[in-house]
Each structure stands twice: as C-alpha cells, then as structure tokens.
Amino acid sequence: MRGTRDSVTAIRTTTIRTMKSPSAVSGDGFPSPIPTTLTLESVFDAYFECRKHKRNTINQLAFEADLEANLVTLYRDLTEGRYAIGRSIAFVIQHPKVREIWAADFRDRVVHHLVYNAVRERFEKRFVRDSYACIPGRGTHDGMRRVSGFARSITRNWTHEAFFLKADIGNFFGSIDRHILLGLVLRHVEEDWLRSLIRQIALHDPRENAVFRSTPALFASVPRHKSLLHAPDGKGLPIGNLTSQFFANIYLNEMDQFIKHRLRASYYGRYVDDIVLFHNDPGVLNSWYYQIDDFLRDNLALHLHPNKKHMNRAESGIDFTGFIIKPGRTYLRRSSLARCRRKIAGWERSDNPHDPDALKQFSHSMNSYLGQLRQVDGFKARKRLCQRVESLFLRADANCTKILP
C-alpha cells in the first residue's frame, strides 16, 4: 500500500486510538517539548521523518506496502524488548573521495529517528554554538559565515594581523570508541527504553551479516585505516546513519567544551572533525594544538592528524566547509567548481542527456552547486555554469540562482 501523507496520517490516527501506550517513564530532569515516553505516535512520527530522506527507495516502498502492520509490529517489538537490528548494506562511493557507506535497513532507520527525536533537544542545548554539522539551523553555510565573522573580528576588519590554526582528527569515524561513546550518551539518558536502544545501536557491529553491494576491488580501494572492515572490535561508527552523525557530535562535544572553557578560545569553530581557531599570537595557537591533541588521546582515544596541521596569517585565506575566506571576499573552493564542471562534461557526453528522470536528477545536482554559490561572491561562476547547462535542454532563471523545472 502506497498512500499519501493524508492517508497514512489517517491510519496513524485510527491505529493509535485503538492501542494503549505504555505508562510514562520518569524524565531526566531536563525539560523538553518532545515526549520521552515510547508511544505508537512517536513511532509514526519517526517514520515520517525517516521517509522524508528516503522517499521512493526500494526499502521504503517495501516497508510502506504494509505500513500499519509494520509500524505496529515495530512498536510492539520495541515495548516488549524483541527489537533486533537488521542487516546493513555496505557499498563504496568514490566522490568526493573513496569511502565506505554502511546503510541501515529502513526499519532500523525509523528506530534511529525515534531515538534522535527523543534525545535531540537535551543534547543540542549542551553543544557549543560553533559546532556546525548535523544540527538544525546550522551547517556549512552557517559555519562559513561564523568563521568569516571571527576573521573580521580578530583582525578588526582585516586591518590588524592575526593568525588561524586548522586541524582535523585522524580517521575520526573509524576511531570512535563505542564504549566511551556509550558512557557519554547514557549519562544524560534515564529512560530504560531509550538506554536499551542506545546501547544496542552504539555497540552494534554492522559488519555482522552485512550485504555488500560493491565489488571486492572497490572495497580494497578504501584506505585500510579508514575501512570499518578492518577496524578493531569496539571501534568505529558506520558512516551513513543519522545516529552516527548525532553520536559523533556528542563525542566531540567533550573537545568543544575543553577548547571553549579550559583553553578559553574565543574564536573557535568545528564542522564534523575539522576545527579552526584564531589568535593574535601564533605561539598560543601552537600550544593549543598540543593541548587539544593530549586531551583527545587521554579522554576520547583520538588524535589530531599530524599531516593536516595548518597555521598561517588570516589574510592568506581560510579554507573551511568548502569555502575560501579572504579579506573582502569569500568564494567556493576551486575543487568543488572543478567537480561541478566534470559533472556537466559527463552529462554532455552521455548517450541520452534529455531523459526526463536523469535530467531531473542532474538539475537537482546543479541547483546544489548554485545554492552554494549564492552564499558567496559567486555571480560570475553561477552565470558560467548556467550558460553551459542551457545547451543541455535546461534553463536557468534570470539571476542564475537555480535551474528551472
């Protein structure tokens, strides 16, 4: 059964009226507008959130074919302690770089959203303002604007000398210690049903009984130290799951708090595992680098990548979240524009460039690049891209802000 949201909502309303929810679980003392009781309604809400990002995939359609039964069964499995994580699908992507993706089954993704919805607010209020990844209302553009503001502030609008330090964490997702992670998450979760699910998700090894969709040669092309297949037991989170992204923020919030409150760094930002700091004294930045590295090793079993430390004058240009920030201007990283041009060239060489479905997918991709260019001084670049795609059965609006349907 495939239905519209209205029909599915009708199913949800009818089903919830005929079932009783479990008694409320006492909270953890942190007020939140999101209920922390496991209810059938919260399972339906998690399904709707999950469906937004996986609409019309094979797994989603199969789940929706008997939606009411599947959601009620999932709810009962959760309340009665029978829920077990299913098989992951593993494959390799090659752009923008080679890496493994471990995709959970759609049913498990619904559970990921259920957990996320229940605990999100209590953790996000603990995050520092300048953690940008996977937090609603933030992201790459917010990170770019904030870091650009830091640069202008510390240089007094580019009139005084200041320095920046860029660093990232070596093999971040593959090095996360799941037991340390579990302790960090559970210290703010008291509900028994949530603790049980979080423990199951955090400690789950997706390699068990996985389905491999890429060739052995492609898996072999992933650097061994970045492959979950070769990670020690108890280490690494699967890239591709909502909970992995959220848990990663909880994990590195420990470092964020150390930098903001122990080092007292006023100008600091982080996007996933990329960090940037500013100071007028390069010696202070250098000292901070080693203190951060020591903190990571002692508390989180991580380390800063020794070959990716970069310190320079702020005016030389700061590469952050895909943008280059310089005095008076900010522009998209050249490698991103080159990737966009390669995508257009590939489309030009394709056998059937006017296929409606492929054309729609190509348009979405181009609009993503145009959206990034709208955030910066990118009109000339937008215009050049739009001129190229107009020969490919597409057209852009007058200001070159998006490809029209």
Steps between C-alpha positions, in 0.01 A plus 500: 500500500643830392307793628524875530590656831129565565413131463792393716404759761149354502648156563712640781204673666279192478771264621605716794139531618469122519825440693618600843838657554731385782501698821722806504863456590641755742711764329860591563432847631557679172176658374430425134197552278566159342344211697751250635239229540493225239163529328355373176462861389873562548573197279273641228669841531840336468379325185391830343836659580685204356285494186589861416855399417437154353179549301445249221804289578448127470522440875264784580241382246521144630445624855207719394336212311360383835560813698255465787602143578870582473481801733280324756730197494802725545332678790417171670851366444638813662266498802542125558877496457504291181648762268820391326708696250482366146759462226699798376571565133864586436629670187779733391467850357783663307404870504602735648736235642503122536322382813272226630132556569311269735128557445259366761179326401201738471337350811815574699511852359155560646640396839797736451257789449299387802809519722615827344159665548492394866846627602591772250400805701662395825836459325484789254458750782835374633681545168710812448362753253784445257448132433344512155444148365172309518323754719176655371546864403875467457715325239772595253363845418455591865853380571641706215321815617601454865867434422503793259368714785774371730763598245359851461465545875848390606665700218274800565357477153830382349702798624708313763707184483357178639557130446286191455561131570324225306512136603296187471468173687672197352256236371223642717198273437718191479669575835200579723502270803144371531524435874625854571219628277241296684607646832480855366148447365350304788605748768219727373240227434300341782208341314544122495362451149730768359806369682436154362464624141802732521713218640391270220565758226829630639655157552364339183759369254356560149749255351299209638288346224537810277400509133786622279389692191840608363769280349789367710731720289309812605511403867873438462540855364394646836811579710533223757508737797174662382316172442253379760568150369848519653415697816576340838201360688316772688637778281333702224153624409334421166494801268151545359273480806327789678603367840866485393494869408324596820717279722810650336389847616446371854847342494682813383297730723748394768779658293287806424441561870871457576596754232238757598518474880848365582702662222258796490523528123267783395517433127445130437285300256456133413336322209497122565872436567642818343587771750619859462628741767617862488741697719730798470795292621606196291681363806168471685346314206792260492465435874127444462563245223704275730263544793205399280691199371583392855135542606379287209748222571434494875121529494361391163761259355544736203784713366551794270624408153873582506513589128196729497609773734490836321582836658528831316400864499126547475539723194656212304159332473314251720371181338194387699181304418580514129550879483809722488474804728724796412498874575195651336383186320402138544478247220430132441798267510645446152485122536122524548461705182723255314282212620192684374658558160592130477139411574384728218760356262385149584142602430601645166660168403208285613302298246161638599537841670132589457360199689242661738599313817874544446442864406314559826782342703759708315297818568493424873877458500556829316265685733706374793812665355309818413368507856855498635604773259206716611654516847816673378634728229413252230286673237757465221551132579122444512458672167767285334344180634151603389621587152648152464193312619263702279633298207393181680121540474494704820445865581583722794322797654604854414737537796660157454393389847343166401419266213130518418284186467 
